[in-house]
């Protein structure tokens, strides 16, 4: 079990007996979201401090396992409200309204802009024109009589 708190800590718990295994301070503010990869050996956390923390499960010499802070990246500009892990990519979204796709291994970031605010069409009825908004361009059309 993984949790985040208002002090910026990401905590790793033993799900069988409820004991705290690790508590790592990595954020400057509230942790709002945590995510575990499908293999269960990498975890991510983020929140009001938009830094995405990457944690790795390592094996110690005595055979026990321990969560450690590995990498951190700031790919969002405001609060991160959601993280989703799929294969080698982490998807993040939040207040900045962009869907951000990070690949920690390739060190790449893709930011997908939001749907235009206020809809995709604007009408200036008295001028007889309308505007169509697309993700990469705009079209202005004049209405016939």
CORUR-V370248 format. One record per residue. N is the residue number from 1. PSI is psi as a letter, one per 30 degrees, with the letter a starting at -180 (* if undefined). Layout:
n:psi
N:PSI
N:PSI
This chain:
n:psi
1:k
2:k
3:l
4:l
5:l
6:f
7:g
8:g
9:k
10:k
11:k
12:k
13:l
14:j
15:f
16:e
17:f
18:g
19:k
20:k
21:e
22:k
23:j
24:k
25:j
26:f
27:l
28:f
29:a
30:k
31:k
32:f
33:k
34:l
35:k
36:k
37:l
38:f
39:f
40:g
41:f
42:k
43:l
44:k
45:l
46:l
47:b
48:e
49:j
50:g
51:k
52:j
53:k
54:k
55:k
56:k
57:j
58:l
59:k
60:l
61:e
62:g
63:f
64:l
65:k
66:k
67:k
68:k
69:k
70:d
71:l
72:k
73:k
74:j
75:f
76:l
77:f
78:a
79:k
80:k
81:f
82:k
83:k
84:k
85:k
86:j
87:b
88:g
89:k
90:k
91:k
92:k
93:l
94:b
95:e
96:f
97:g
98:k
99:j
100:k
101:j
102:k
103:j
104:e
105:e
106:f
107:h
108:l
109:k
110:k
111:k
112:j
113:l
114:l
115:k
116:k
117:k
118:g
119:a
120:f
121:k
122:k
123:k
124:i
125:e
126:f
127:f
128:h
129:l
130:l
131:k
132:k
133:k
134:l
135:f
136:f
137:l
138:l
139:k
140:k
141:k
142:k
143:k
144:l
145:*
